[in-house]
Amino acid sequence: MKDNEVDTFSPAQKIEQDWRKVFSQLCYEVFYKNPEGAKLLALLENKYFRSPVANPSREPSWAYFNEGQNEMIRSFTMGIQAHLSLSAASAKAQKDLSEAAPSIGRKRKPTIRPIR
């Protein structure tokens, strides 16, 4: 993208982007920050994600059903990762901004000089 171009999104893309941001934040809050949520995600991963997708004794449609369960677990995990990445990028941008212009938004302390 060139300097004079504007990055535009269609309304549907904006809605999807906003939805993903909220979903990622909720996944982080529920499954990463909350110890009980982390236990639940680990339990789901061990029961469904770490098990075989299909068994010879089951009908073939079971694999599609099981893959759907796996996709949900992957979605939760990717949501956590997306939120952490976004948070890290935001923190880095804030740090870079404060280092580039340290006087913006800060009040300077008055300098007290001794009387001679």
PyMOL CGO cylinders between C-alpha atoms (Angstrom):
from pymol import cmd
from pymol.cgo import CYLINDER

trace = [
    CYLINDER, 0.00, 0.00, 0.00, 1.35, 3.42, -0.95, 0.3, 1, 1, 1, 1, 1, 1,
    CYLINDER, 1.35, 3.42, -0.95, 1.53, 6.38, 1.39, 0.3, 1, 1, 1, 1, 1, 1,
    CYLINDER, 1.53, 6.38, 1.39, -1.35, 8.24, -0.25, 0.3, 1, 1, 1, 1, 1, 1,
    CYLINDER, -1.35, 8.24, -0.25, -3.72, 5.23, -0.35, 0.3, 1, 1, 1, 1, 1, 1,
    CYLINDER, -3.72, 5.23, -0.35, -6.39, 4.76, 2.28, 0.3, 1, 1, 1, 1, 1, 1,
    CYLINDER, -6.39, 4.76, 2.28, -7.02, 1.32, 3.75, 0.3, 1, 1, 1, 1, 1, 1,
    CYLINDER, -7.02, 1.32, 3.75, -10.74, 0.71, 3.37, 0.3, 1, 1, 1, 1, 1, 1,
    CYLINDER, -10.74, 0.71, 3.37, -12.88, -2.17, 4.50, 0.3, 1, 1, 1, 1, 1, 1,
    CYLINDER, -12.88, -2.17, 4.50, -16.35, -3.07, 3.37, 0.3, 1, 1, 1, 1, 1, 1,
    CYLINDER, -16.35, -3.07, 3.37, -19.00, -3.04, 6.12, 0.3, 1, 1, 1, 1, 1, 1,
    CYLINDER, -19.00, -3.04, 6.12, -18.99, -6.86, 6.15, 0.3, 1, 1, 1, 1, 1, 1,
    CYLINDER, -18.99, -6.86, 6.15, -15.20, -6.93, 6.59, 0.3, 1, 1, 1, 1, 1, 1,
    CYLINDER, -15.20, -6.93, 6.59, -15.41, -4.38, 9.41, 0.3, 1, 1, 1, 1, 1, 1,
    CYLINDER, -15.41, -4.38, 9.41, -18.07, -6.46, 11.18, 0.3, 1, 1, 1, 1, 1, 1,
    CYLINDER, -18.07, -6.46, 11.18, -15.93, -9.60, 10.79, 0.3, 1, 1, 1, 1, 1, 1,
    CYLINDER, -15.93, -9.60, 10.79, -12.84, -7.78, 12.06, 0.3, 1, 1, 1, 1, 1, 1,
    CYLINDER, -12.84, -7.78, 12.06, -14.71, -6.44, 15.09, 0.3, 1, 1, 1, 1, 1, 1,
    CYLINDER, -14.71, -6.44, 15.09, -16.21, -9.88, 15.78, 0.3, 1, 1, 1, 1, 1, 1,
    CYLINDER, -16.21, -9.88, 15.78, -12.78, -11.54, 15.67, 0.3, 1, 1, 1, 1, 1, 1,
    CYLINDER, -12.78, -11.54, 15.67, -11.38, -8.93, 18.06, 0.3, 1, 1, 1, 1, 1, 1,
    CYLINDER, -11.38, -8.93, 18.06, -14.17, -9.50, 20.58, 0.3, 1, 1, 1, 1, 1, 1,
    CYLINDER, -14.17, -9.50, 20.58, -13.95, -13.29, 20.16, 0.3, 1, 1, 1, 1, 1, 1,
    CYLINDER, -13.95, -13.29, 20.16, -10.18, -13.23, 20.71, 0.3, 1, 1, 1, 1, 1, 1,
    CYLINDER, -10.18, -13.23, 20.71, -10.53, -11.09, 23.82, 0.3, 1, 1, 1, 1, 1, 1,
    CYLINDER, -10.53, -11.09, 23.82, -13.22, -13.40, 25.25, 0.3, 1, 1, 1, 1, 1, 1,
    CYLINDER, -13.22, -13.40, 25.25, -11.11, -16.51, 24.53, 0.3, 1, 1, 1, 1, 1, 1,
    CYLINDER, -11.11, -16.51, 24.53, -8.21, -14.85, 26.34, 0.3, 1, 1, 1, 1, 1, 1,
    CYLINDER, -8.21, -14.85, 26.34, -10.34, -13.85, 29.32, 0.3, 1, 1, 1, 1, 1, 1,
    CYLINDER, -10.34, -13.85, 29.32, -12.16, -17.20, 29.63, 0.3, 1, 1, 1, 1, 1, 1,
    CYLINDER, -12.16, -17.20, 29.63, -9.51, -19.77, 28.68, 0.3, 1, 1, 1, 1, 1, 1,
    CYLINDER, -9.51, -19.77, 28.68, -6.19, -18.05, 29.47, 0.3, 1, 1, 1, 1, 1, 1,
    CYLINDER, -6.19, -18.05, 29.47, -6.62, -15.62, 32.36, 0.3, 1, 1, 1, 1, 1, 1,
    CYLINDER, -6.62, -15.62, 32.36, -9.15, -17.73, 34.25, 0.3, 1, 1, 1, 1, 1, 1,
    CYLINDER, -9.15, -17.73, 34.25, -7.57, -20.83, 35.86, 0.3, 1, 1, 1, 1, 1, 1,
    CYLINDER, -7.57, -20.83, 35.86, -10.83, -22.78, 35.61, 0.3, 1, 1, 1, 1, 1, 1,
    CYLINDER, -10.83, -22.78, 35.61, -11.14, -21.86, 31.94, 0.3, 1, 1, 1, 1, 1, 1,
    CYLINDER, -11.14, -21.86, 31.94, -7.58, -23.04, 31.32, 0.3, 1, 1, 1, 1, 1, 1,
    CYLINDER, -7.58, -23.04, 31.32, -8.46, -26.35, 32.96, 0.3, 1, 1, 1, 1, 1, 1,
    CYLINDER, -8.46, -26.35, 32.96, -11.55, -26.65, 30.76, 0.3, 1, 1, 1, 1, 1, 1,
    CYLINDER, -11.55, -26.65, 30.76, -9.57, -26.00, 27.59, 0.3, 1, 1, 1, 1, 1, 1,
    CYLINDER, -9.57, -26.00, 27.59, -6.94, -28.56, 28.62, 0.3, 1, 1, 1, 1, 1, 1,
    CYLINDER, -6.94, -28.56, 28.62, -9.71, -31.09, 29.33, 0.3, 1, 1, 1, 1, 1, 1,
    CYLINDER, -9.71, -31.09, 29.33, -11.32, -30.47, 25.94, 0.3, 1, 1, 1, 1, 1, 1,
    CYLINDER, -11.32, -30.47, 25.94, -7.96, -30.77, 24.19, 0.3, 1, 1, 1, 1, 1, 1,
    CYLINDER, -7.96, -30.77, 24.19, -7.17, -34.06, 25.91, 0.3, 1, 1, 1, 1, 1, 1,
    CYLINDER, -7.17, -34.06, 25.91, -10.60, -35.59, 25.33, 0.3, 1, 1, 1, 1, 1, 1,
    CYLINDER, -10.60, -35.59, 25.33, -11.30, -34.49, 21.77, 0.3, 1, 1, 1, 1, 1, 1,
    CYLINDER, -11.30, -34.49, 21.77, -8.28, -32.90, 20.12, 0.3, 1, 1, 1, 1, 1, 1,
    CYLINDER, -8.28, -32.90, 20.12, -5.68, -35.47, 21.17, 0.3, 1, 1, 1, 1, 1, 1,
    CYLINDER, -5.68, -35.47, 21.17, -7.87, -38.45, 20.27, 0.3, 1, 1, 1, 1, 1, 1,
    CYLINDER, -7.87, -38.45, 20.27, -8.05, -40.08, 16.81, 0.3, 1, 1, 1, 1, 1, 1,
    CYLINDER, -8.05, -40.08, 16.81, -10.32, -38.30, 14.35, 0.3, 1, 1, 1, 1, 1, 1,
    CYLINDER, -10.32, -38.30, 14.35, -11.87, -41.60, 13.24, 0.3, 1, 1, 1, 1, 1, 1,
    CYLINDER, -11.87, -41.60, 13.24, -11.95, -45.22, 14.38, 0.3, 1, 1, 1, 1, 1, 1,
    CYLINDER, -11.95, -45.22, 14.38, -12.56, -48.22, 12.12, 0.3, 1, 1, 1, 1, 1, 1,
    CYLINDER, -12.56, -48.22, 12.12, -15.44, -49.30, 14.36, 0.3, 1, 1, 1, 1, 1, 1,
    CYLINDER, -15.44, -49.30, 14.36, -17.37, -46.04, 13.86, 0.3, 1, 1, 1, 1, 1, 1,
    CYLINDER, -17.37, -46.04, 13.86, -19.32, -44.89, 10.85, 0.3, 1, 1, 1, 1, 1, 1,
    CYLINDER, -19.32, -44.89, 10.85, -17.50, -42.45, 8.49, 0.3, 1, 1, 1, 1, 1, 1,
    CYLINDER, -17.50, -42.45, 8.49, -19.66, -39.45, 9.46, 0.3, 1, 1, 1, 1, 1, 1,
    CYLINDER, -19.66, -39.45, 9.46, -18.11, -39.58, 12.95, 0.3, 1, 1, 1, 1, 1, 1,
    CYLINDER, -18.11, -39.58, 12.95, -14.87, -38.15, 11.52, 0.3, 1, 1, 1, 1, 1, 1,
    CYLINDER, -14.87, -38.15, 11.52, -16.72, -35.04, 10.29, 0.3, 1, 1, 1, 1, 1, 1,
    CYLINDER, -16.72, -35.04, 10.29, -18.39, -34.57, 13.64, 0.3, 1, 1, 1, 1, 1, 1,
    CYLINDER, -18.39, -34.57, 13.64, -15.13, -35.03, 15.54, 0.3, 1, 1, 1, 1, 1, 1,
    CYLINDER, -15.13, -35.03, 15.54, -13.33, -32.62, 13.21, 0.3, 1, 1, 1, 1, 1, 1,
    CYLINDER, -13.33, -32.62, 13.21, -15.97, -30.02, 14.04, 0.3, 1, 1, 1, 1, 1, 1,
    CYLINDER, -15.97, -30.02, 14.04, -15.18, -30.42, 17.74, 0.3, 1, 1, 1, 1, 1, 1,
    CYLINDER, -15.18, -30.42, 17.74, -11.48, -30.08, 16.97, 0.3, 1, 1, 1, 1, 1, 1,
    CYLINDER, -11.48, -30.08, 16.97, -12.14, -26.90, 14.97, 0.3, 1, 1, 1, 1, 1, 1,
    CYLINDER, -12.14, -26.90, 14.97, -13.82, -25.32, 18.00, 0.3, 1, 1, 1, 1, 1, 1,
    CYLINDER, -13.82, -25.32, 18.00, -10.79, -26.08, 20.17, 0.3, 1, 1, 1, 1, 1, 1,
    CYLINDER, -10.79, -26.08, 20.17, -8.46, -24.70, 17.48, 0.3, 1, 1, 1, 1, 1, 1,
    CYLINDER, -8.46, -24.70, 17.48, -10.63, -21.56, 17.31, 0.3, 1, 1, 1, 1, 1, 1,
    CYLINDER, -10.63, -21.56, 17.31, -10.33, -20.99, 21.06, 0.3, 1, 1, 1, 1, 1, 1,
    CYLINDER, -10.33, -20.99, 21.06, -6.56, -21.49, 20.94, 0.3, 1, 1, 1, 1, 1, 1,
    CYLINDER, -6.56, -21.49, 20.94, -6.13, -19.21, 17.91, 0.3, 1, 1, 1, 1, 1, 1,
    CYLINDER, -6.13, -19.21, 17.91, -8.30, -16.60, 19.64, 0.3, 1, 1, 1, 1, 1, 1,
    CYLINDER, -8.30, -16.60, 19.64, -5.97, -16.60, 22.64, 0.3, 1, 1, 1, 1, 1, 1,
    CYLINDER, -5.97, -16.60, 22.64, -2.91, -16.33, 20.39, 0.3, 1, 1, 1, 1, 1, 1,
    CYLINDER, -2.91, -16.33, 20.39, -4.46, -13.51, 18.35, 0.3, 1, 1, 1, 1, 1, 1,
    CYLINDER, -4.46, -13.51, 18.35, -5.28, -11.54, 21.49, 0.3, 1, 1, 1, 1, 1, 1,
    CYLINDER, -5.28, -11.54, 21.49, -1.76, -12.01, 22.88, 0.3, 1, 1, 1, 1, 1, 1,
    CYLINDER, -1.76, -12.01, 22.88, -0.23, -10.94, 19.55, 0.3, 1, 1, 1, 1, 1, 1,
    CYLINDER, -0.23, -10.94, 19.55, -2.48, -7.89, 19.32, 0.3, 1, 1, 1, 1, 1, 1,
    CYLINDER, -2.48, -7.89, 19.32, -1.72, -6.95, 22.93, 0.3, 1, 1, 1, 1, 1, 1,
    CYLINDER, -1.72, -6.95, 22.93, 2.02, -7.32, 22.37, 0.3, 1, 1, 1, 1, 1, 1,
    CYLINDER, 2.02, -7.32, 22.37, 1.87, -5.23, 19.18, 0.3, 1, 1, 1, 1, 1, 1,
    CYLINDER, 1.87, -5.23, 19.18, -0.19, -2.57, 20.93, 0.3, 1, 1, 1, 1, 1, 1,
    CYLINDER, -0.19, -2.57, 20.93, 2.21, -2.46, 23.89, 0.3, 1, 1, 1, 1, 1, 1,
    CYLINDER, 2.21, -2.46, 23.89, 5.20, -2.20, 21.54, 0.3, 1, 1, 1, 1, 1, 1,
    CYLINDER, 5.20, -2.20, 21.54, 3.56, 0.62, 19.58, 0.3, 1, 1, 1, 1, 1, 1,
    CYLINDER, 3.56, 0.62, 19.58, 2.81, 2.46, 22.83, 0.3, 1, 1, 1, 1, 1, 1,
    CYLINDER, 2.81, 2.46, 22.83, 6.40, 1.99, 24.00, 0.3, 1, 1, 1, 1, 1, 1,
    CYLINDER, 6.40, 1.99, 24.00, 7.79, 3.15, 20.66, 0.3, 1, 1, 1, 1, 1, 1,
    CYLINDER, 7.79, 3.15, 20.66, 5.54, 6.21, 20.77, 0.3, 1, 1, 1, 1, 1, 1,
    CYLINDER, 5.54, 6.21, 20.77, 6.60, 7.11, 24.29, 0.3, 1, 1, 1, 1, 1, 1,
    CYLINDER, 6.60, 7.11, 24.29, 10.28, 6.70, 23.39, 0.3, 1, 1, 1, 1, 1, 1,
    CYLINDER, 10.28, 6.70, 23.39, 9.94, 8.73, 20.19, 0.3, 1, 1, 1, 1, 1, 1,
    CYLINDER, 9.94, 8.73, 20.19, 8.17, 11.62, 21.85, 0.3, 1, 1, 1, 1, 1, 1,
    CYLINDER, 8.17, 11.62, 21.85, 8.68, 11.45, 25.60, 0.3, 1, 1, 1, 1, 1, 1,
    CYLINDER, 8.68, 11.45, 25.60, 7.27, 14.91, 26.25, 0.3, 1, 1, 1, 1, 1, 1,
    CYLINDER, 7.27, 14.91, 26.25, 3.88, 14.25, 24.64, 0.3, 1, 1, 1, 1, 1, 1,
    CYLINDER, 3.88, 14.25, 24.64, 1.20, 13.82, 27.25, 0.3, 1, 1, 1, 1, 1, 1,
    CYLINDER, 1.20, 13.82, 27.25, 3.55, 14.21, 30.19, 0.3, 1, 1, 1, 1, 1, 1,
    CYLINDER, 3.55, 14.21, 30.19, 3.88, 17.12, 32.49, 0.3, 1, 1, 1, 1, 1, 1,
    CYLINDER, 3.88, 17.12, 32.49, 7.40, 18.23, 33.08, 0.3, 1, 1, 1, 1, 1, 1,
    CYLINDER, 7.40, 18.23, 33.08, 8.57, 18.54, 36.62, 0.3, 1, 1, 1, 1, 1, 1,
    CYLINDER, 8.57, 18.54, 36.62, 9.72, 22.02, 37.47, 0.3, 1, 1, 1, 1, 1, 1,
    CYLINDER, 9.72, 22.02, 37.47, 13.44, 22.32, 37.77, 0.3, 1, 1, 1, 1, 1, 1,
    CYLINDER, 13.44, 22.32, 37.77, 14.54, 23.66, 41.13, 0.3, 1, 1, 1, 1, 1, 1,
    CYLINDER, 14.54, 23.66, 41.13, 17.84, 25.43, 41.00, 0.3, 1, 1, 1, 1, 1, 1,
    CYLINDER, 17.84, 25.43, 41.00, 19.74, 26.55, 44.03, 0.3, 1, 1, 1, 1, 1, 1,
    CYLINDER, 19.74, 26.55, 44.03, 19.98, 30.33, 44.66, 0.3, 1, 1, 1, 1, 1, 1,
    CYLINDER, 19.98, 30.33, 44.66, 23.49, 31.69, 44.41, 0.3, 1, 1, 1, 1, 1, 1,
]
cmd.load_cgo(trace, "trace")
